Amino acid sequence: MDHIRRNTIIAGILIIAGMVAGFRIIASALVIIGTIILVSILALSKEYLRLLPPDPSNFEALGYLLKSTRDLINHVFMILILCIANMLLYIHMIKTKLSPLWLSGLHHCGIHHSKYTHRTTGIDFSDLADHKRV
């Protein structure tokens, strides 16, 4: 009976590890896409300086679109993908008792500490994302 349970746990670990690896590959692809967008912003700014158009609104709109797209990819989608992968792994490890339960409690302490630090410092990172050049 223990042999069957052990084989089931090993099969589950391999399936979950494959899923986590797939999510990590997707996250890596998102990082590459974000980097390509940054290079595109650089090329756009060089073209702007080369042409110096009388009405720069088209360049500004395209630059803002590229920046917003890159921020959305790197700060939302990539983090969401990594969180899903980590949750799959952690839930499986706790269900199969491969990870002690106190480790999960330690994770929650870290989350609350992060929230407390955010509140006490008063730094609002959403202001940085909407920063406009004066």
N, CA, C and O atoms as CSV, one atom per row, in Angstrom:
chain,resi,resn,atom,element,x,y,z
A,1,MET,N,N,0.817,-1.197,0.000
A,1,MET,CA,C,0.000,0.000,0.000
A,1,MET,C,C,0.864,1.266,0.000
A,1,MET,O,O,0.568,2.231,-0.705
A,2,ASP,N,N,1.925,1.248,0.793
A,2,ASP,CA,C,2.811,2.411,0.817
A,2,ASP,C,C,3.510,2.606,-0.521
A,2,ASP,O,O,3.795,3.732,-0.928
A,3,HIS,N,N,3.782,1.500,-1.198
A,3,HIS,CA,C,4.433,1.561,-2.513
A,3,HIS,C,C,3.533,2.280,-3.519
A,3,HIS,O,O,4.011,3.091,-4.312
A,4,ILE,N,N,2.233,1.985,-3.486
A,4,ILE,CA,C,1.286,2.640,-4.403
A,4,ILE,C,C,1.170,4.119,-4.076
A,4,ILE,O,O,1.149,4.959,-4.975
A,5,ARG,N,N,1.094,4.441,-2.773
A,5,ARG,CA,C,0.992,5.856,-2.370
A,5,ARG,C,C,2.248,6.627,-2.779
A,5,ARG,O,O,2.170,7.763,-3.247
A,6,ARG,N,N,3.400,5.993,-2.596
A,6,ARG,CA,C,4.651,6.663,-2.968
A,6,ARG,C,C,4.721,6.900,-4.474
A,6,ARG,O,O,5.159,7.966,-4.905
A,7,ASN,N,N,4.299,5.930,-5.278
A,7,ASN,CA,C,4.287,6.101,-6.731
A,7,ASN,C,C,3.303,7.189,-7.161
A,7,ASN,O,O,3.575,7.943,-8.095
A,8,THR,N,N,2.164,7.267,-6.479
A,8,THR,CA,C,1.177,8.308,-6.776
A,8,THR,C,C,1.743,9.688,-6.456
A,8,THR,O,O,1.552,10.635,-7.220
A,9,ILE,N,N,2.431,9.799,-5.336
A,9,ILE,CA,C,3.049,11.075,-4.957
A,9,ILE,C,C,4.116,11.462,-5.969
A,9,ILE,O,O,4.199,12.623,-6.370
A,10,ILE,N,N,4.930,10.504,-6.382
A,10,ILE,CA,C,5.987,10.800,-7.362
A,10,ILE,C,C,5.380,11.232,-8.694
A,10,ILE,O,O,5.869,12.171,-9.324
A,11,ALA,N,N,4.311,10.548,-9.129
A,11,ALA,CA,C,3.650,10.934,-10.374
A,11,ALA,C,C,3.055,12.337,-10.259
A,11,ALA,O,O,3.148,13.133,-11.193
A,12,GLY,N,N,2.448,12.633,-9.123
A,12,GLY,CA,C,1.895,13.969,-8.903
A,12,GLY,C,C,2.964,15.040,-8.920
A,12,GLY,O,O,2.767,16.119,-9.478
A,13,ILE,N,N,4.099,14.739,-8.304
A,13,ILE,CA,C,5.205,15.702,-8.289
A,13,ILE,C,C,5.697,15.963,-9.704
A,13,ILE,O,O,5.971,17.108,-10.066
A,14,LEU,N,N,5.812,14.912,-10.507
A,14,LEU,CA,C,6.285,15.092,-11.886
A,14,LEU,C,C,5.293,15.912,-12.708
A,14,LEU,O,O,5.697,16.756,-13.508
A,15,ILE,N,N,4.005,15.669,-12.517
A,15,ILE,CA,C,2.999,16.440,-13.248
A,15,ILE,C,C,3.037,17.899,-12.827
A,15,ILE,O,O,3.041,18.792,-13.675
A,16,ILE,N,N,3.064,18.148,-11.524
A,16,ILE,CA,C,3.102,19.521,-11.023
A,16,ILE,C,C,4.398,20.210,-11.443
A,16,ILE,O,O,4.390,21.384,-11.813
A,17,ALA,N,N,5.509,19.481,-11.387
A,17,ALA,CA,C,6.786,20.080,-11.796
A,17,ALA,C,C,6.753,20.465,-13.271
A,17,ALA,O,O,7.290,21.504,-13.652
A,18,GLY,N,N,6.133,19.644,-14.090
A,18,GLY,CA,C,5.999,19.991,-15.503
A,18,GLY,C,C,5.134,21.219,-15.706
A,18,GLY,O,O,5.444,22.071,-16.539
A,19,MET,N,N,4.044,21.314,-14.945
A,19,MET,CA,C,3.182,22.494,-15.053
A,19,MET,C,C,3.911,23.750,-14.582
A,19,MET,O,O,3.826,24.801,-15.218
A,20,VAL,N,N,4.625,23.636,-13.463
A,20,VAL,CA,C,5.381,24.789,-12.943
A,20,VAL,C,C,6.446,25.207,-13.945
A,20,VAL,O,O,6.645,26.400,-14.177
A,21,ALA,N,N,7.132,24.239,-14.539
A,21,ALA,CA,C,8.152,24.565,-15.547
A,21,ALA,C,C,7.520,25.263,-16.748
A,21,ALA,O,O,8.102,26.195,-17.302
A,22,GLY,N,N,6.333,24.817,-17.150
A,22,GLY,CA,C,5.630,25.474,-18.255
A,22,GLY,C,C,5.289,26.918,-17.932
A,22,GLY,O,O,5.462,27.806,-18.767
A,23,PHE,N,N,4.800,27.151,-16.709
A,23,PHE,CA,C,4.496,28.522,-16.306
A,23,PHE,C,C,5.761,29.374,-16.244
A,23,PHE,O,O,5.739,30.550,-16.607
A,24,ARG,N,N,6.862,28.782,-15.784
A,24,ARG,CA,C,8.127,29.525,-15.729
A,24,ARG,C,C,8.624,29.874,-17.132
A,24,ARG,O,O,9.191,30.947,-17.340
A,25,ILE,N,N,8.415,28.986,-18.081
A,25,ILE,CA,C,8.809,29.274,-19.468
A,25,ILE,C,C,7.967,30.418,-20.022
A,25,ILE,O,O,8.480,31.296,-20.716
A,26,ILE,N,N,6.666,30.404,-19.711
A,26,ILE,CA,C,5.798,31.503,-20.142
A,26,ILE,C,C,6.263,32.818,-19.529
A,26,ILE,O,O,6.299,33.842,-20.211
A,27,ALA,N,N,6.622,32.796,-18.235
A,27,ALA,CA,C,7.106,34.012,-17.576
A,27,ALA,C,C,8.404,34.498,-18.219
A,27,ALA,O,O,8.600,35.703,-18.377
A,28,SER,N,N,9.280,33.585,-18.585
A,28,SER,CA,C,10.530,33.975,-19.262
A,28,SER,C,C,10.247,34.608,-20.615
A,28,SER,O,O,10.901,35.575,-21.004
A,29,ALA,N,N,9.267,34.059,-21.332
A,29,ALA,CA,C,8.890,34.646,-22.620
A,29,ALA,C,C,8.326,36.054,-22.429
A,29,ALA,O,O,8.569,36.938,-23.250
A,30,LEU,N,N,7.577,36.260,-21.353
A,30,LEU,CA,C,7.042,37.599,-21.079
A,30,LEU,C,C,8.159,38.594,-20.758
A,30,LEU,O,O,8.078,39.762,-21.136
A,31,VAL,N,N,9.196,38.134,-20.063
A,31,VAL,CA,C,10.346,39.005,-19.794
A,31,VAL,C,C,11.027,39.396,-21.099
A,31,VAL,O,O,11.417,40.550,-21.278
A,32,ILE,N,N,11.171,38.446,-22.003
A,32,ILE,CA,C,11.791,38.732,-23.302
A,32,ILE,C,C,10.945,39.727,-24.095
A,32,ILE,O,O,11.478,40.652,-24.707
A,33,ILE,N,N,9.623,39.533,-24.081
A,33,ILE,CA,C,8.736,40.471,-24.778
A,33,ILE,C,C,8.853,41.864,-24.175
A,33,ILE,O,O,8.898,42.855,-24.905
A,34,GLY,N,N,8.903,41.947,-22.840
A,34,GLY,CA,C,9.076,43.243,-22.179
A,34,GLY,C,C,10.379,43.916,-22.556
A,34,GLY,O,O,10.422,45.135,-22.723
A,35,THR,N,N,11.439,43.140,-22.693
A,35,THR,CA,C,12.736,43.688,-23.104
A,35,THR,C,C,12.684,44.189,-24.540
A,35,THR,O,O,13.244,45.241,-24.849
A,36,ILE,N,N,12.025,43.456,-25.410
A,36,ILE,CA,C,11.885,43.893,-26.803
A,36,ILE,C,C,11.113,45.211,-26.866
A,36,ILE,O,O,11.447,46.092,-27.658
A,37,ILE,N,N,10.090,45.342,-26.037
A,37,ILE,CA,C,9.327,46.590,-26.019
A,37,ILE,C,C,10.197,47.747,-25.530
A,37,ILE,O,O,10.091,48.859,-26.047
A,38,LEU,N,N,11.060,47.494,-24.535
A,38,LEU,CA,C,11.972,48.553,-24.074
A,38,LEU,C,C,12.904,49.005,-25.189
A,38,LEU,O,O,13.160,50.199,-25.346
A,39,VAL,N,N,13.409,48.054,-25.960
A,39,VAL,CA,C,14.275,48.404,-27.083
A,39,VAL,C,C,13.489,49.187,-28.128
A,39,VAL,O,O,14.033,50.089,-28.765
A,40,SER,N,N,12.220,48.852,-28.310
A,40,SER,CA,C,11.371,49.594,-29.244
A,40,SER,C,C,11.168,51.033,-28.781
A,40,SER,O,O,11.142,51.952,-29.599
A,41,ILE,N,N,11.025,51.229,-27.476
A,41,ILE,CA,C,10.903,52.588,-26.949
A,41,ILE,C,C,12.177,53.378,-27.215
A,41,ILE,O,O,12.122,54.558,-27.563
A,42,LEU,N,N,13.318,52.730,-27.050
A,42,LEU,CA,C,14.594,53.382,-27.338
A,42,LEU,C,C,14.697,53.768,-28.813
A,42,LEU,O,O,15.127,54.876,-29.134
A,43,ALA,N,N,14.307,52.866,-29.708
A,43,ALA,CA,C,14.338,53.169,-31.146
A,43,ALA,C,C,13.373,54.309,-31.480
A,43,ALA,O,O,13.678,55.165,-32.311
A,44,LEU,N,N,12.216,54.313,-30.832
A,44,LEU,CA,C,11.244,55.384,-31.061
A,44,LEU,C,C,11.800,56.734,-30.613
A,44,LEU,O,O,11.609,57.740,-31.295
A,45,SER,N,N,12.480,56.762,-29.483
A,45,SER,CA,C,13.036,58.028,-28.997
A,45,SER,C,C,14.177,58.512,-29.896
A,45,SER,O,O,14.324,59.715,-30.110
A,46,LYS,N,N,14.978,57.592,-30.421
A,46,LYS,CA,C,16.035,57.999,-31.360
A,46,LYS,C,C,15.435,58.574,-32.640
A,46,LYS,O,O,15.939,59.557,-33.183
A,47,GLU,N,N,14.365,57.963,-33.113
A,47,GLU,CA,C,13.694,58.455,-34.323
A,47,GLU,C,C,13.076,59.834,-34.073
A,47,GLU,O,O,13.096,60.703,-34.944
A,48,TYR,N,N,12.530,60.016,-32.877
A,48,TYR,CA,C,11.962,61.314,-32.512
A,48,TYR,C,C,13.048,62.398,-32.530
A,48,TYR,O,O,12.833,63.485,-33.065
A,49,LEU,N,N,14.197,62.104,-31.953
A,49,LEU,CA,C,15.284,63.084,-31.926
A,49,LEU,C,C,15.845,63.341,-33.318
A,49,LEU,O,O,16.298,64.447,-33.611
A,50,ARG,N,N,15.818,62.339,-34.165
A,50,ARG,CA,C,16.319,62.516,-35.526
A,50,ARG,C,C,15.388,63.413,-36.338
A,50,ARG,O,O,15.852,64.273,-37.087
A,51,LEU,N,N,14.081,63.217,-36.194
A,51,LEU,CA,C,13.115,63.972,-37.004
A,51,LEU,C,C,12.723,65.318,-36.400
A,51,LEU,O,O,12.484,66.280,-37.130
A,52,LEU,N,N,12.658,65.390,-35.071
A,52,LEU,CA,C,12.182,66.580,-34.355
A,52,LEU,C,C,10.908,67.156,-35.010
A,52,LEU,O,O,10.934,68.253,-35.566
A,53,PRO,N,N,9.811,66.413,-34.937
A,53,PRO,CA,C,8.579,66.854,-35.598
A,53,PRO,C,C,7.971,68.062,-34.880
A,53,PRO,O,O,8.144,68.221,-33.672
A,54,PRO,N,N,7.256,68.913,-35.628
A,54,PRO,CA,C,6.615,70.068,-34.995
A,54,PRO,C,C,5.472,69.652,-34.063
A,54,PRO,O,O,5.213,70.322,-33.064
A,55,ASP,N,N,4.794,68.560,-34.384
A,55,ASP,CA,C,3.721,68.044,-33.530
A,55,ASP,C,C,4.122,66.650,-33.030
A,55,ASP,O,O,3.938,65.665,-33.744
A,56,PRO,N,N,4.672,66.557,-31.802
A,56,PRO,CA,C,5.172,65.272,-31.310
A,56,PRO,C,C,4.092,64.371,-30.712
A,56,PRO,O,O,4.420,63.365,-30.084
A,57,SER,N,N,2.818,64.706,-30.891
A,57,SER,CA,C,1.760,63.942,-30.219
A,57,SER,C,C,1.715,62.482,-30.675
A,57,SER,O,O,1.406,61.597,-29.876
A,58,ASN,N,N,2.019,62.221,-31.947
A,58,ASN,CA,C,2.026,60.821,-32.411
A,58,ASN,C,C,3.116,60.010,-31.715
A,58,ASN,O,O,2.893,58.869,-31.310
A,59,PHE,N,N,4.296,60.611,-31.582
A,59,PHE,CA,C,5.388,59.926,-30.899
A,59,PHE,C,C,5.056,59.708,-29.422
A,59,PHE,O,O,5.328,58.644,-28.866
A,60,GLU,N,N,4.462,60.734,-28.792
A,60,GLU,CA,C,4.108,60.611,-27.381
A,60,GLU,C,C,3.059,59.529,-27.172
A,60,GLU,O,O,3.147,58.753,-26.220
A,61,ALA,N,N,2.062,59.472,-28.060
A,61,ALA,CA,C,1.012,58.462,-27.936
A,61,ALA,C,C,1.583,57.057,-28.113
A,61,ALA,O,O,1.247,56.147,-27.355
A,62,LEU,N,N,2.446,56.881,-29.114
A,62,LEU,CA,C,3.049,55.579,-29.337
A,62,LEU,C,C,3.977,55.189,-28.184
A,62,LEU,O,O,4.001,54.031,-27.766
A,63,GLY,N,N,4.735,56.152,-27.675
A,63,GLY,CA,C,5.609,55.889,-26.533
A,63,GLY,C,C,4.817,55.496,-25.293
A,63,GLY,O,O,5.194,54.573,-24.571
A,64,TYR,N,N,3.718,56.204,-25.053
A,64,TYR,CA,C,2.875,55.875,-23.906
A,64,TYR,C,C,2.250,54.491,-24.071
A,64,TYR,O,O,2.158,53.730,-23.108
A,65,LEU,N,N,1.824,54.169,-25.290
A,65,LEU,CA,C,1.253,52.850,-25.553
A,65,LEU,C,C,2.280,51.746,-25.316
A,65,LEU,O,O,1.968,50.729,-24.697
A,66,LEU,N,N,3.496,51.941,-25.801
A,66,LEU,CA,C,4.549,50.940,-25.591
A,66,LEU,C,C,4.886,50.784,-24.109
A,66,LEU,O,O,5.057,49.668,-23.618
A,67,LYS,N,N,4.981,51.917,-23.400
A,67,LYS,CA,C,5.300,51.879,-21.973
A,67,LYS,C,C,4.203,51.185,-21.186
A,67,LYS,O,O,4.485,50.364,-20.313
A,68,SER,N,N,2.946,51.512,-21.492
A,68,SER,CA,C,1.819,50.890,-20.786
A,68,SER,C,C,1.755,49.396,-21.054
A,68,SER,O,O,1.470,48.608,-20.151
A,69,THR,N,N,2.019,49.008,-22.292
A,69,THR,CA,C,2.010,47.591,-22.646
A,69,THR,C,C,3.112,46.846,-21.909
A,69,THR,O,O,2.885,45.754,-21.388
A,70,ARG,N,N,4.292,47.424,-21.865
A,70,ARG,CA,C,5.408,46.790,-21.165
A,70,ARG,C,C,5.135,46.686,-19.671
A,70,ARG,O,O,5.424,45.659,-19.057
A,71,ASP,N,N,4.575,47.751,-19.078
A,71,ASP,CA,C,4.244,47.711,-17.656
A,71,ASP,C,C,3.199,46.641,-17.361
A,71,ASP,O,O,3.298,45.930,-16.362
A,72,LEU,N,N,2.210,46.530,-18.220
A,72,LEU,CA,C,1.167,45.521,-18.036
A,72,LEU,C,C,1.743,44.119,-18.154
A,72,LEU,O,O,1.396,43.238,-17.367
A,73,ILE,N,N,2.610,43.903,-19.119
A,73,ILE,CA,C,3.211,42.576,-19.300
A,73,ILE,C,C,4.094,42.215,-18.115
A,73,ILE,O,O,3.969,41.125,-17.557
A,74,ASN,N,N,4.990,43.126,-17.725
A,74,ASN,CA,C,5.953,42.797,-16.668
A,74,ASN,C,C,5.378,42.867,-15.271
A,74,ASN,O,O,5.758,42.070,-14.415
A,75,HIS,N,N,4.474,43.796,-15.015
A,75,HIS,CA,C,4.022,44.002,-13.642
A,75,HIS,C,C,2.692,43.348,-13.333
A,75,HIS,O,O,2.282,43.316,-12.173
A,76,VAL,N,N,2.012,42.830,-14.328
A,76,VAL,CA,C,0.748,42.143,-14.071
A,76,VAL,C,C,0.822,40.693,-14.545
A,76,VAL,O,O,0.741,39.766,-13.738
A,77,PHE,N,N,0.975,40.502,-15.851
A,77,PHE,CA,C,0.886,39.149,-16.392
A,77,PHE,C,C,2.010,38.248,-15.900
A,77,PHE,O,O,1.758,37.102,-15.529
A,78,MET,N,N,3.238,38.740,-15.891
A,78,MET,CA,C,4.352,37.895,-15.466
A,78,MET,C,C,4.205,37.506,-13.999
A,78,MET,O,O,4.424,36.350,-13.637
A,79,ILE,N,N,3.835,38.462,-13.157
A,79,ILE,CA,C,3.687,38.168,-11.731
A,79,ILE,C,C,2.516,37.217,-11.515
A,79,ILE,O,O,2.594,36.319,-10.676
A,80,LEU,N,N,1.431,37.407,-12.265
A,80,LEU,CA,C,0.287,36.519,-12.140
A,80,LEU,C,C,0.659,35.092,-12.532
A,80,LEU,O,O,0.276,34.142,-11.849
A,81,ILE,N,N,1.397,34.937,-13.616
A,81,ILE,CA,C,1.830,33.610,-14.061
A,81,ILE,C,C,2.722,32.959,-13.006
A,81,ILE,O,O,2.557,31.777,-12.703
A,82,LEU,N,N,3.667,33.717,-12.445
A,82,LEU,CA,C,4.551,33.154,-11.423
A,82,LEU,C,C,3.784,32.796,-10.158
A,82,LEU,O,O,4.088,31.790,-9.517
A,83,CYS,N,N,2.795,33.605,-9.789
A,83,CYS,CA,C,1.996,33.299,-8.600
A,83,CYS,C,C,1.189,32.023,-8.795
A,83,CYS,O,O,1.085,31.207,-7.880
A,84,ILE,N,N,0.623,31.847,-9.974
A,84,ILE,CA,C,-0.131,30.619,-10.254
A,84,ILE,C,C,0.782,29.402,-10.152
A,84,ILE,O,O,0.416,28.392,-9.552
A,85,ALA,N,N,1.962,29.502,-10.735
A,85,ALA,CA,C,2.915,28.380,-10.683
A,85,ALA,C,C,3.311,28.071,-9.246
A,85,ALA,O,O,3.347,26.908,-8.842
A,86,ASN,N,N,3.605,29.107,-8.479
A,86,ASN,CA,C,4.013,28.885,-7.090
A,86,ASN,C,C,2.876,28.294,-6.266
A,86,ASN,O,O,3.103,27.399,-5.452
A,87,MET,N,N,1.649,28.788,-6.469
A,87,MET,CA,C,0.517,28.259,-5.720
A,87,MET,C,C,0.290,26.781,-6.036
A,87,MET,O,O,0.022,25.987,-5.133
A,88,LEU,N,N,0.396,26.408,-7.314
A,88,LEU,CA,C,0.264,24.986,-7.672
A,88,LEU,C,C,1.292,24.140,-6.928
A,88,LEU,O,O,0.968,23.088,-6.377
A,89,LEU,N,N,2.517,24.609,-6.922
A,89,LEU,CA,C,3.585,23.863,-6.273
A,89,LEU,C,C,3.378,23.793,-4.763
A,89,LEU,O,O,3.519,22.723,-4.171
A,90,TYR,N,N,3.046,24.919,-4.134
A,90,TYR,CA,C,2.902,24.942,-2.680
A,90,TYR,C,C,1.702,24.119,-2.223
A,90,TYR,O,O,1.792,23.399,-1.229
A,91,ILE,N,N,0.587,24.216,-2.930
A,91,ILE,CA,C,-0.589,23.437,-2.545
A,91,ILE,C,C,-0.290,21.941,-2.655
A,91,ILE,O,O,-0.656,21.162,-1.774
A,92,HIS,N,N,0.361,21.554,-3.717
A,92,HIS,CA,C,0.701,20.132,-3.878
A,92,HIS,C,C,1.667,19.672,-2.789
A,92,HIS,O,O,1.531,18.570,-2.257
A,93,MET,N,N,2.629,20.507,-2.466
A,93,MET,CA,C,3.596,20.111,-1.441
A,93,MET,C,C,2.941,19.994,-0.067
A,93,MET,O,O,3.307,19.117,0.715
A,94,ILE,N,N,1.988,20.857,0.235
A,94,ILE,CA,C,1.308,20.772,1.527
A,94,ILE,C,C,0.369,19.573,1.558
A,94,ILE,O,O,0.289,18.882,2.573
A,95,LYS,N,N,-0.349,19.311,0.453
A,95,LYS,CA,C,-1.265,18.171,0.421
A,95,LYS,C,C,-0.534,16.844,0.546
A,95,LYS,O,O,-1.030,15.918,1.188
A,96,THR,N,N,0.633,16.746,-0.059
A,96,THR,CA,C,1.393,15.490,0.010
A,96,THR,C,C,2.328,15.449,1.212
A,96,THR,O,O,3.094,14.499,1.377
A,97,LYS,N,N,2.265,16.478,2.047
A,97,LYS,CA,C,3.070,16.577,3.276
A,97,LYS,C,C,4.567,16.553,2.991
A,97,LYS,O,O,5.357,16.043,3.786
A,98,LEU,N,N,4.945,17.116,1.839
A,98,LEU,CA,C,6.364,17.256,1.527
A,98,LEU,C,C,6.932,18.548,2.110
A,98,LEU,O,O,8.147,18.731,2.190
A,99,SER,N,N,6.037,19.426,2.509
A,99,SER,CA,C,6.439,20.692,3.106
A,99,SER,C,C,5.753,20.807,4.454
A,99,SER,O,O,4.555,20.545,4.554
A,100,PRO,N,N,6.480,21.193,5.494
A,100,PRO,CA,C,5.835,21.319,6.797
A,100,PRO,C,C,4.833,22.473,6.809
A,100,PRO,O,O,5.013,23.465,6.102
A,101,LEU,N,N,3.801,22.340,7.597
A,101,LEU,CA,C,2.743,23.334,7.648
A,101,LEU,C,C,3.238,24.660,8.227
A,101,LEU,O,O,2.722,25.716,7.860
A,102,TRP,N,N,4.227,24.627,9.124
A,102,TRP,CA,C,4.720,25.865,9.710
A,102,TRP,C,C,5.386,26.748,8.662
A,102,TRP,O,O,5.445,27.967,8.827
A,103,LEU,N,N,5.891,26.145,7.582
A,103,LEU,CA,C,6.508,26.923,6.520
A,103,LEU,C,C,5.473,27.809,5.833
A,103,LEU,O,O,5.774,28.935,5.436
A,104,SER,N,N,4.242,27.287,5.697
A,104,SER,CA,C,3.156,28.074,5.145
A,104,SER,C,C,2.840,29.252,6.059
A,104,SER,O,O,2.573,30.354,5.580
A,105,GLY,N,N,2.868,29.029,7.361
A,105,GLY,CA,C,2.639,30.115,8.317
A,105,GLY,C,C,3.718,31.175,8.229
A,105,GLY,O,O,3.437,32.365,8.364
A,106,LEU,N,N,4.944,30.751,8.003
A,106,LEU,CA,C,6.049,31.694,7.844
A,106,LEU,C,C,5.839,32.563,6.604
A,106,LEU,O,O,6.170,33.749,6.609
A,107,HIS,N,N,5.291,31.972,5.548
A,107,HIS,CA,C,4.982,32.703,4.320
A,107,HIS,C,C,3.960,33.803,4.611
A,107,HIS,O,O,4.110,34.930,4.139
A,108,HIS,N,N,2.923,33.482,5.384
A,108,HIS,CA,C,1.904,34.477,5.715
A,108,HIS,C,C,2.485,35.607,6.567
A,108,HIS,O,O,2.075,36.759,6.423
A,109,CYS,N,N,3.421,35.295,7.438
A,109,CYS,CA,C,4.089,36.344,8.222
A,109,CYS,C,C,4.839,37.300,7.291
A,109,CYS,O,O,4.830,38.512,7.508
A,110,GLY,N,N,5.479,36.767,6.270
A,110,GLY,CA,C,6.187,37.610,5.302
A,110,GLY,C,C,5.245,38.510,4.534
A,110,GLY,O,O,5.568,39.669,4.273
A,111,ILE,N,N,4.072,37.988,4.166
A,111,ILE,CA,C,3.089,38.802,3.454
A,111,ILE,C,C,2.612,39.952,4.333
A,111,ILE,O,O,2.531,41.092,3.874
A,112,HIS,N,N,2.297,39.663,5.594
A,112,HIS,CA,C,1.815,40.715,6.491
A,112,HIS,C,C,2.913,41.738,6.784
A,112,HIS,O,O,2.632,42.930,6.912
A,113,HIS,N,N,4.151,41.280,6.890
A,113,HIS,CA,C,5.256,42.210,7.102
A,113,HIS,C,C,5.408,43.148,5.902
A,113,HIS,O,O,5.666,44.340,6.067
A,114,SER,N,N,5.249,42.610,4.717
A,114,SER,CA,C,5.341,43.426,3.507
A,114,SER,C,C,4.238,44.478,3.475
A,114,SER,O,O,4.494,45.631,3.127
A,115,LYS,N,N,3.012,44.093,3.835
A,115,LYS,CA,C,1.903,45.045,3.879
A,115,LYS,C,C,2.162,46.130,4.927
A,115,LYS,O,O,1.890,47.307,4.687
A,116,TYR,N,N,2.687,45.729,6.088
A,116,TYR,CA,C,2.977,46.690,7.145
A,116,TYR,C,C,4.060,47.673,6.700
A,116,TYR,O,O,3.946,48.873,6.946
A,117,THR,N,N,5.090,47.178,6.057
A,117,THR,CA,C,6.163,48.046,5.573
A,117,THR,C,C,5.631,49.034,4.539
A,117,THR,O,O,6.014,50.204,4.533
A,118,HIS,N,N,4.757,48.561,3.676
A,118,HIS,CA,C,4.160,49.430,2.650
A,118,HIS,C,C,3.345,50.551,3.315
A,118,HIS,O,O,3.419,51.707,2.898
A,119,ARG,N,N,2.573,50.202,4.347
A,119,ARG,CA,C,1.745,51.207,5.024
A,119,ARG,C,C,2.589,52.211,5.797
A,119,ARG,O,O,2.295,53.406,5.778
A,120,THR,N,N,3.636,51.744,6.479
A,120,THR,CA,C,4.412,52.646,7.318
A,120,THR,C,C,5.317,53.573,6.522
A,120,THR,O,O,5.572,54.699,6.948
A,121,THR,N,N,5.805,53.119,5.376
A,121,THR,CA,C,6.672,53.991,4.593
A,121,THR,C,C,5.879,55.006,3.796
A,121,THR,O,O,6.394,56.076,3.471
A,122,GLY,N,N,4.632,54.686,3.475
A,122,GLY,CA,C,3.793,55.620,2.741
A,122,GLY,C,C,4.133,55.712,1.266
A,122,GLY,O,O,3.647,56.610,0.578
A,123,ILE,N,N,4.952,54.810,0.768
A,123,ILE,CA,C,5.321,54.840,-0.645
A,123,ILE,C,C,4.187,54.231,-1.449
A,123,ILE,O,O,3.758,53.110,-1.176
A,124,ASP,N,N,3.704,54.962,-2.433
A,124,ASP,CA,C,2.654,54.462,-3.308
A,124,ASP,C,C,3.253,54.286,-4.692
A,124,ASP,O,O,3.477,55.262,-5.408
A,125,PHE,N,N,3.510,53.048,-5.066
A,125,PHE,CA,C,4.186,52.771,-6.323
A,125,PHE,C,C,3.296,53.011,-7.536
A,125,PHE,O,O,3.798,53.089,-8.658
A,126,SER,N,N,1.989,53.129,-7.335
A,126,SER,CA,C,1.109,53.403,-8.472
A,126,SER,C,C,1.351,54.812,-9.010
A,126,SER,O,O,1.104,55.075,-10.187
A,127,ASP,N,N,1.837,55.727,-8.154
A,127,ASP,CA,C,2.169,57.074,-8.623
A,127,ASP,C,C,3.334,57.031,-9.604
A,127,ASP,O,O,3.377,57.841,-10.530
A,128,LEU,N,N,4.260,56.129,-9.433
A,128,LEU,CA,C,5.419,56.044,-10.300
A,128,LEU,C,C,5.035,55.570,-11.689
A,128,LEU,O,O,5.648,55.979,-12.674
A,129,ALA,N,N,4.031,54.716,-11.779
A,129,ALA,CA,C,3.631,54.170,-13.073
A,129,ALA,C,C,2.925,55.225,-13.936
A,129,ALA,O,O,2.992,55.166,-15.164
A,130,ASP,N,N,2.246,56.192,-13.297
A,130,ASP,CA,C,1.517,57.208,-14.029
A,130,ASP,C,C,2.278,58.526,-14.124
A,130,ASP,O,O,1.681,59.568,-14.391
A,131,HIS,N,N,3.570,58.487,-13.912
A,131,HIS,CA,C,4.387,59.713,-13.919
A,131,HIS,C,C,4.439,60.303,-15.320
A,131,HIS,O,O,4.741,59.613,-16.293
A,132,LYS,N,N,4.139,61.585,-15.400
A,132,LYS,CA,C,4.182,62.263,-16.696
A,132,LYS,C,C,5.315,63.283,-16.671
A,132,LYS,O,O,5.595,63.899,-15.643
A,133,ARG,N,N,5.950,63.445,-17.804
A,133,ARG,CA,C,7.062,64.374,-17.925
A,133,ARG,C,C,6.533,65.805,-17.951
A,133,ARG,O,O,5.572,66.112,-18.657
A,134,VAL,N,N,7.164,66.660,-17.183
A,134,VAL,CA,C,6.733,68.065,-17.125
A,134,VAL,C,C,7.587,68.904,-18.032
A,134,VAL,O,O,7.385,70.114,-18.125
